[in-house]
Amino acid sequence: MTLSINDAENTAPVAMTDPTAGDRQQVTDELLAAMTAWDPKERLGAFRLWLRGSLSLVHLQVLTTRESEGPLPMSRLAEALDVSVASATGIVNRMEERRLVERH
């Protein structure tokens, strides 16, 4: 399976292979190149900052989904995260306790 992603600065597609079918390191490198122009030290600094604030990759996914799609019902958020509604509710509860999100 191959997925093409267009980099915002470079319109040439970046081929990404299925990690179960090939070299996991190559997929990681391609994904990082497609996602960010940060050098490794900048990425490491960002990860450390996120961890210091108890911000997980799932939290980043929730925040990014919310930013791109606007307010969502829990069922749509669960679908976007590929988790059950109960799991999404637990994630949002913990994020709400940390004041990362607010329910309306």
C-alpha positions as CSV (number, residue, x, y, z in Angstrom):
1,M,0.0,0.0,0.0
2,T,1.3,3.5,-0.9
3,L,0.0,6.8,0.3
4,S,1.1,10.1,-1.3
5,I,1.3,13.2,0.7
6,N,1.9,16.7,-0.7
7,D,4.3,18.7,1.3
8,A,3.2,22.3,1.8
9,E,6.5,23.7,0.5
10,N,7.1,21.1,-2.1
11,T,4.3,20.0,-4.4
12,A,6.0,16.7,-5.3
13,P,4.3,13.8,-3.6
14,V,6.1,11.9,-0.8
15,A,5.5,8.2,-1.1
16,M,4.8,6.5,2.2
17,T,4.7,2.7,2.3
18,D,2.7,0.5,4.6
19,P,4.9,-0.1,7.8
20,T,3.8,-3.7,8.0
21,A,5.1,-4.4,4.5
22,G,8.5,-2.8,4.6
23,D,11.2,-0.9,6.3
24,R,9.8,0.8,9.4
25,Q,12.7,3.3,9.6
26,Q,12.1,4.5,6.0
27,V,8.5,5.1,6.8
28,T,9.4,7.0,10.0
29,D,11.9,9.1,8.1
30,E,9.4,9.8,5.3
31,L,6.6,10.7,7.7
32,L,8.8,13.1,9.7
33,A,10.0,14.7,6.5
34,A,6.4,15.2,5.3
35,M,5.1,16.5,8.6
36,T,7.7,19.0,9.6
37,A,10.6,21.1,8.5
38,W,12.0,21.1,12.0
39,D,15.5,19.7,12.5
40,P,15.8,16.8,15.0
41,K,16.9,19.1,17.9
42,E,13.8,21.3,17.4
43,R,11.5,18.3,17.2
44,L,13.1,16.9,20.4
45,G,12.6,20.2,22.2
46,A,8.9,20.2,21.1
47,F,8.4,16.6,22.3
48,R,10.0,17.5,25.7
49,L,7.8,20.5,26.1
50,W,4.7,18.5,25.3
51,L,5.7,15.8,27.7
52,R,6.5,18.3,30.4
53,G,2.9,19.6,30.0
54,S,1.5,16.1,30.1
55,L,0.5,16.4,26.4
56,S,0.5,13.0,24.7
57,L,0.3,12.3,21.0
58,V,-3.3,11.4,21.4
59,H,-4.0,14.8,23.0
60,L,-2.2,16.4,20.0
61,Q,-4.4,14.4,17.6
62,V,-7.5,15.6,19.5
63,L,-6.4,19.2,19.4
64,T,-5.5,19.0,15.8
65,T,-8.8,17.4,14.8
66,R,-10.7,20.0,16.8
67,E,-8.7,22.8,15.2
68,S,-9.3,21.5,11.6
69,E,-12.9,20.4,12.0
70,G,-14.3,22.6,14.7
71,P,-16.5,21.3,17.6
72,L,-17.4,17.7,17.2
73,P,-19.9,15.3,18.9
74,M,-18.1,12.6,20.9
75,S,-19.1,10.0,18.3
76,R,-17.4,11.9,15.5
77,L,-14.3,12.5,17.6
78,A,-14.1,8.8,18.4
79,E,-14.4,7.9,14.7
80,A,-11.5,10.4,13.9
81,L,-9.3,8.9,16.6
82,D,-10.3,5.3,15.6
83,V,-11.4,4.5,19.2
84,S,-14.7,3.7,20.9
85,V,-16.9,6.4,22.2
86,A,-16.1,5.3,25.8
87,S,-12.3,5.7,25.1
88,A,-12.8,9.1,23.5
89,T,-14.9,10.2,26.5
90,G,-12.1,9.1,28.8
91,I,-9.5,11.0,26.7
92,V,-11.6,14.1,26.7
93,N,-12.3,13.8,30.4
94,R,-8.5,13.8,31.2
95,M,-7.9,16.6,28.7
96,E,-10.7,18.6,30.4
97,E,-9.1,18.1,33.8
98,R,-5.8,19.5,32.4
99,R,-7.8,22.4,30.9
100,L,-6.7,21.5,27.4
101,V,-10.3,21.4,26.1
102,E,-13.7,22.6,27.3
103,R,-17.1,20.9,26.7
104,H,-20.1,22.8,25.5
